[in-house]
Amino acid sequence: MVEMASGGNSLLAVTCAVLGVSYLRVMHEGRWPLAKLTNVMARKLSGTASHFVKLDVDGLLAPDAFLQLRNVLMPRPSAIVSIRPRRLPEGQYSALRWEQLVSMSEDCGDYATWGMCMAHSFTAFEKLRGHDESFDSWGYEDNNYVHRAQEAGFSSTLLDTSPPLLLHQWHPPTADHGNKDKEREQNSNGETWGEMVVLEDRPIGGNQFVRAAW
């Protein structure tokens, strides 16, 4: 887990310690550069498994979502795979069961929403030099990544199931950050991509990395 925060002992850090999850705290830069944070996480995990999954903080996954991703990736291990989300309405639903959440969700299209939950192979990620860090906020950096992957010859799949595997939690609309016009640009990352000032690094104790079997 990568967190951008200036102070230590955050709730996320404590939760990771309790659950035995690797935790990395990086310098807060006054913004939320999701592309760079994804790169930081991926480069830290490189060599521990064949694939990794990026999940947005407002995404909720079905219990069998990882199994479904694995099944899609097994015959095409270098493919870029995302899950098409359904949207939850405004309200309080943290105590509801998954089946109840699914029944509340709406299909709003979202056929161009690639990055809310995206599975990558480390091989493809390194060849593409990660997400383009010139996207200095969240939004559209994931679509840019998929466009570049397709141009480089990697296949891409938007996994669409019924019932859904991914739900998008409601939040107030946010202003366009101006990244949409850059969706089809080439990667501008330099040699230092995926590097940030590390303030705290709590690796998983011993050799407890879960290694993917695909």
Contacts in CASP RR format, 6 or more apart in sequence:
PFRMAT RR
TARGET T0000
AUTHOR 0000-0000-0000
METHOD contacts of the structure
MODEL  1
MVEMASGGNSLLAVTCAVLGVSYLRVMHEGRWPLAKLTNVMARKLSGTAS
HFVKLDVDGLLAPDAFLQLRNVLMPRPSAIVSIRPRRLPEGQYSALRWEQ
LVSMSEDCGDYATWGMCMAHSFTAFEKLRGHDESFDSWGYEDNNYVHRAQ
EAGFSSTLLDTSPPLLLHQWHPPTADHGNKDKEREQNSNGETWGEMVVLE
DRPIGGNQFVRAAW
1 12 0 8 1.000
1 16 0 8 1.000
1 21 0 8 1.000
1 22 0 8 1.000
1 23 0 8 1.000
1 24 0 8 1.000
1 41 0 8 1.000
2 24 0 8 1.000
2 25 0 8 1.000
2 26 0 8 1.000
2 37 0 8 1.000
2 40 0 8 1.000
2 41 0 8 1.000
2 44 0 8 1.000
3 10 0 8 1.000
3 12 0 8 1.000
3 13 0 8 1.000
3 23 0 8 1.000
3 24 0 8 1.000
3 25 0 8 1.000
3 26 0 8 1.000
4 25 0 8 1.000
4 26 0 8 1.000
4 27 0 8 1.000
4 28 0 8 1.000
4 29 0 8 1.000
4 32 0 8 1.000
4 37 0 8 1.000
5 12 0 8 1.000
5 25 0 8 1.000
5 28 0 8 1.000
6 27 0 8 1.000
6 28 0 8 1.000
6 199 0 8 1.000
7 25 0 8 1.000
7 199 0 8 1.000
8 25 0 8 1.000
8 199 0 8 1.000
8 200 0 8 1.000
10 25 0 8 1.000
12 23 0 8 1.000
13 23 0 8 1.000
13 25 0 8 1.000
13 200 0 8 1.000
13 202 0 8 1.000
15 21 0 8 1.000
16 22 0 8 1.000
16 23 0 8 1.000
16 202 0 8 1.000
17 23 0 8 1.000
17 202 0 8 1.000
20 204 0 8 1.000
20 205 0 8 1.000
20 208 0 8 1.000
21 204 0 8 1.000
22 44 0 8 1.000
22 45 0 8 1.000
22 202 0 8 1.000
22 203 0 8 1.000
22 204 0 8 1.000
22 209 0 8 1.000
23 200 0 8 1.000
23 201 0 8 1.000
23 202 0 8 1.000
24 40 0 8 1.000
24 41 0 8 1.000
24 44 0 8 1.000
24 198 0 8 1.000
24 200 0 8 1.000
24 201 0 8 1.000
24 202 0 8 1.000
25 198 0 8 1.000
25 199 0 8 1.000
25 200 0 8 1.000
25 201 0 8 1.000
26 37 0 8 1.000
26 40 0 8 1.000
26 196 0 8 1.000
26 197 0 8 1.000
26 198 0 8 1.000
26 199 0 8 1.000
27 196 0 8 1.000
27 197 0 8 1.000
27 198 0 8 1.000
27 199 0 8 1.000
31 136 0 8 1.000
31 137 0 8 1.000
32 137 0 8 1.000
32 138 0 8 1.000
33 133 0 8 1.000
33 135 0 8 1.000
33 136 0 8 1.000
33 137 0 8 1.000
34 131 0 8 1.000
34 135 0 8 1.000
34 137 0 8 1.000
34 138 0 8 1.000
34 139 0 8 1.000
34 141 0 8 1.000
35 130 0 8 1.000
35 131 0 8 1.000
35 132 0 8 1.000
35 133 0 8 1.000
35 134 0 8 1.000
35 135 0 8 1.000
35 136 0 8 1.000
35 141 0 8 1.000
36 131 0 8 1.000
36 133 0 8 1.000
36 136 0 8 1.000
36 193 0 8 1.000
36 194 0 8 1.000
36 196 0 8 1.000
37 196 0 8 1.000
38 54 0 8 1.000
38 130 0 8 1.000
38 131 0 8 1.000
38 141 0 8 1.000
39 130 0 8 1.000
39 131 0 8 1.000
39 133 0 8 1.000
39 189 0 8 1.000
39 193 0 8 1.000
39 194 0 8 1.000
40 194 0 8 1.000
40 195 0 8 1.000
40 196 0 8 1.000
41 52 0 8 1.000
41 54 0 8 1.000
42 52 0 8 1.000
42 120 0 8 1.000
42 122 0 8 1.000
42 125 0 8 1.000
42 130 0 8 1.000
42 194 0 8 1.000
43 194 0 8 1.000
43 195 0 8 1.000
45 52 0 8 1.000
45 122 0 8 1.000
46 122 0 8 1.000
46 126 0 8 1.000
47 122 0 8 1.000
48 209 0 8 1.000
48 211 0 8 1.000
49 122 0 8 1.000
49 209 0 8 1.000
49 210 0 8 1.000
49 211 0 8 1.000
49 212 0 8 1.000
50 77 0 8 1.000
50 121 0 8 1.000
50 122 0 8 1.000
50 123 0 8 1.000
50 212 0 8 1.000
50 214 0 8 1.000
51 73 0 8 1.000
51 77 0 8 1.000
51 119 0 8 1.000
51 120 0 8 1.000
51 121 0 8 1.000
51 122 0 8 1.000
51 212 0 8 1.000
51 214 0 8 1.000
52 119 0 8 1.000
52 120 0 8 1.000
52 122 0 8 1.000
52 125 0 8 1.000
53 66 0 8 1.000
53 69 0 8 1.000
53 117 0 8 1.000
53 118 0 8 1.000
53 119 0 8 1.000
53 120 0 8 1.000
54 115 0 8 1.000
54 117 0 8 1.000
54 118 0 8 1.000
54 119 0 8 1.000
54 120 0 8 1.000
54 142 0 8 1.000
55 61 0 8 1.000
55 116 0 8 1.000
55 117 0 8 1.000
56 115 0 8 1.000
56 116 0 8 1.000
56 117 0 8 1.000
58 116 0 8 1.000
58 168 0 8 1.000
58 169 0 8 1.000
58 171 0 8 1.000
59 85 0 8 1.000
59 116 0 8 1.000
59 117 0 8 1.000
59 166 0 8 1.000
59 167 0 8 1.000
59 168 0 8 1.000
59 169 0 8 1.000
60 88 0 8 1.000
60 98 0 8 1.000
60 101 0 8 1.000
60 166 0 8 1.000
60 167 0 8 1.000
60 168 0 8 1.000
60 169 0 8 1.000
61 83 0 8 1.000
61 117 0 8 1.000
61 165 0 8 1.000
61 166 0 8 1.000
62 68 0 8 1.000
62 98 0 8 1.000
62 102 0 8 1.000
62 163 0 8 1.000
62 164 0 8 1.000
62 165 0 8 1.000
62 166 0 8 1.000
63 98 0 8 1.000
64 165 0 8 1.000
65 83 0 8 1.000
65 117 0 8 1.000
65 165 0 8 1.000
65 166 0 8 1.000
68 83 0 8 1.000
68 159 0 8 1.000
68 161 0 8 1.000
68 165 0 8 1.000
69 81 0 8 1.000
69 83 0 8 1.000
69 119 0 8 1.000
69 159 0 8 1.000
70 212 0 8 1.000
70 214 0 8 1.000
72 79 0 8 1.000
72 81 0 8 1.000
72 157 0 8 1.000
72 159 0 8 1.000
73 79 0 8 1.000
73 81 0 8 1.000
73 119 0 8 1.000
73 121 0 8 1.000
73 214 0 8 1.000
74 214 0 8 1.000
76 155 0 8 1.000
76 157 0 8 1.000
77 121 0 8 1.000
77 214 0 8 1.000
78 121 0 8 1.000
78 123 0 8 1.000
78 124 0 8 1.000
78 154 0 8 1.000
78 155 0 8 1.000
79 121 0 8 1.000
79 154 0 8 1.000
79 155 0 8 1.000
79 156 0 8 1.000
79 157 0 8 1.000
80 114 0 8 1.000
80 118 0 8 1.000
80 119 0 8 1.000
80 120 0 8 1.000
80 124 0 8 1.000
80 145 0 8 1.000
80 146 0 8 1.000
80 149 0 8 1.000
80 154 0 8 1.000
80 155 0 8 1.000
80 156 0 8 1.000
80 157 0 8 1.000
81 118 0 8 1.000
81 119 0 8 1.000
81 156 0 8 1.000
81 157 0 8 1.000
81 159 0 8 1.000
82 113 0 8 1.000
82 114 0 8 1.000
82 115 0 8 1.000
82 116 0 8 1.000
82 117 0 8 1.000
82 118 0 8 1.000
82 119 0 8 1.000
82 142 0 8 1.000
82 146 0 8 1.000
82 156 0 8 1.000
82 157 0 8 1.000
82 158 0 8 1.000
82 159 0 8 1.000
83 116 0 8 1.000
83 117 0 8 1.000
83 158 0 8 1.000
83 159 0 8 1.000
83 160 0 8 1.000
83 161 0 8 1.000
83 164 0 8 1.000
83 165 0 8 1.000
83 166 0 8 1.000
84 109 0 8 1.000
84 110 0 8 1.000
84 111 0 8 1.000
84 113 0 8 1.000
84 158 0 8 1.000
84 159 0 8 1.000
84 160 0 8 1.000
84 164 0 8 1.000
84 166 0 8 1.000
85 110 0 8 1.000
85 113 0 8 1.000
85 116 0 8 1.000
85 117 0 8 1.000
85 164 0 8 1.000
85 166 0 8 1.000
85 167 0 8 1.000
85 168 0 8 1.000
86 102 0 8 1.000
86 105 0 8 1.000
86 106 0 8 1.000
86 107 0 8 1.000
86 108 0 8 1.000
86 110 0 8 1.000
86 164 0 8 1.000
86 166 0 8 1.000
86 167 0 8 1.000
86 168 0 8 1.000
87 105 0 8 1.000
87 106 0 8 1.000
87 107 0 8 1.000
87 108 0 8 1.000
87 110 0 8 1.000
87 167 0 8 1.000
87 168 0 8 1.000
87 170 0 8 1.000
88 101 0 8 1.000
88 104 0 8 1.000
88 105 0 8 1.000
88 106 0 8 1.000
88 167 0 8 1.000
88 168 0 8 1.000
88 169 0 8 1.000
88 170 0 8 1.000
89 104 0 8 1.000
89 106 0 8 1.000
89 170 0 8 1.000
90 170 0 8 1.000
91 170 0 8 1.000
93 100 0 8 1.000
93 101 0 8 1.000
93 104 0 8 1.000
96 104 0 8 1.000
101 167 0 8 1.000
102 163 0 8 1.000
102 164 0 8 1.000
102 167 0 8 1.000
105 164 0 8 1.000
105 167 0 8 1.000
110 168 0 8 1.000
111 158 0 8 1.000
112 143 0 8 1.000
114 142 0 8 1.000
114 143 0 8 1.000
114 145 0 8 1.000
114 146 0 8 1.000
114 156 0 8 1.000
114 158 0 8 1.000
115 142 0 8 1.000
115 143 0 8 1.000
115 146 0 8 1.000
116 142 0 8 1.000
116 166 0 8 1.000
116 168 0 8 1.000
117 165 0 8 1.000
117 166 0 8 1.000
118 142 0 8 1.000
118 145 0 8 1.000
118 146 0 8 1.000
124 149 0 8 1.000
124 152 0 8 1.000
124 154 0 8 1.000
127 152 0 8 1.000
128 145 0 8 1.000
128 148 0 8 1.000
128 149 0 8 1.000
128 152 0 8 1.000
128 187 0 8 1.000
129 187 0 8 1.000
129 189 0 8 1.000
129 190 0 8 1.000
129 193 0 8 1.000
130 145 0 8 1.000
130 187 0 8 1.000
130 189 0 8 1.000
130 193 0 8 1.000
130 194 0 8 1.000
131 141 0 8 1.000
131 142 0 8 1.000
131 144 0 8 1.000
131 145 0 8 1.000
132 141 0 8 1.000
132 144 0 8 1.000
132 145 0 8 1.000
132 148 0 8 1.000
132 182 0 8 1.000
132 185 0 8 1.000
132 187 0 8 1.000
132 188 0 8 1.000
132 189 0 8 1.000
133 188 0 8 1.000
133 189 0 8 1.000
133 193 0 8 1.000
133 194 0 8 1.000
134 182 0 8 1.000
134 185 0 8 1.000
134 188 0 8 1.000
134 189 0 8 1.000
135 141 0 8 1.000
135 144 0 8 1.000
135 179 0 8 1.000
135 182 0 8 1.000
137 177 0 8 1.000
137 179 0 8 1.000
138 177 0 8 1.000
139 177 0 8 1.000
139 179 0 8 1.000
140 178 0 8 1.000
140 179 0 8 1.000
140 180 0 8 1.000
140 182 0 8 1.000
140 183 0 8 1.000
141 179 0 8 1.000
143 183 0 8 1.000
144 182 0 8 1.000
144 183 0 8 1.000
144 184 0 8 1.000
144 185 0 8 1.000
146 156 0 8 1.000
147 183 0 8 1.000
147 184 0 8 1.000
148 186 0 8 1.000
148 187 0 8 1.000
149 156 0 8 1.000
150 156 0 8 1.000
159 165 0 8 1.000
END
